[in-house]
Amino acid sequence: MNFLILSITAGEGHNSTAKAIKSALEAIGDECSILDTYNYISPALAKIISEGYLVVTEKMKGTYKFGYSLAEKRPFESKLQDLFDKDTPAVPLKTVNLAFSSELEEYLESDTFDAIIYTHPFAGMLLDILKSKGKIQHHTVGILTDFAFHPYWENCTNNDYVIVPDRALIPQARRKGFADKQVLPLGIPINPKFSTSVEKAAAREKLGLAPDTSTLLIMGGSMGYGNIADTVATIDKTSFEKDFQMIVVCGNNADAKKSVSAYANSSKHKILVTGFVDYVSLLMDAADVIITKPGGLTTSESLAKGLPMIIVNPIPGQEERNTEFLLNNGCAMATSKTRSLEECIFQLLTSEVRLDAMRKCIAEIAKPNSTRDAANFIHDLGHTPII
């Protein structure tokens, strides 16, 4: 079998999911390649999207929140949509995607693919155009990388299937225009290493931590979002009536790592500081609670590990939707202007009842074998004749 995955770089979640699926398909003997869709068609536009996403989500959160909300509502498009074919995407992306779809069609004709997977709705929209016009006959499968259907997924419904984090998203899928038979609640694909665990005390000993001490894992995503050093100092100086230690992952934020490492030299509590590492699975095994921004992959990994969450610094838009989902399903607490991080930590460190309740809720949502299940479905789909 030969499969193609279309990704778009707007944050790393879409690419990470693509890589997880690629590895899983190759592990069962299939061939698979990843195409950064916009980078192939227009490197200049791809650079604008990638770099612009990082700037607005970190430096211009208010602007991004407004834009995301506008994209969700898009009232101006409803008035203009009647001027266009109703099967084509909404107006702001219509011209771009119509032009790009022909170039993608040429790429798809250059090889024989048994199915095409996409991890971003912009790529799905291109396939949707080609499918609706009868230009391609391939099986097509979309994958959500957050716990919500975001703007423009409604323009992907001509594709065959969509993999979602949980069956709780079926009502959202219906509102977007998907039929129930198209929706596959297999979970967000994550690295398979998160489907296995090391016993907590053993994980702590491997990391040089005290095996019997409550452990907080603090993460800011791959880019080290948020003022991690201030967060660590605030936690360290607060009394929680129970001893604890911290693991702090600063990602690619070298300045944060330097600041936290310096602080750790004189902190009240033991602090293990890392930059970007490839053993986050082990760090999660060692932790009792994770304090993190709610990216789709990080939270899916935490769920797979049965790890209660305290949510901080969500990016407006998709991560706010992730927060809503996790709170409403009993898997997390969240800080706010009136709910401090210290209060959240205090409650979880002093209440085994609350921790156990959250772990039970997490067990209802977690999909530790999401990547394997998605890869098996895609593999079988590749053997299914196109009708």
Disulfide bonds with the S-S distance in Angstrom:
none
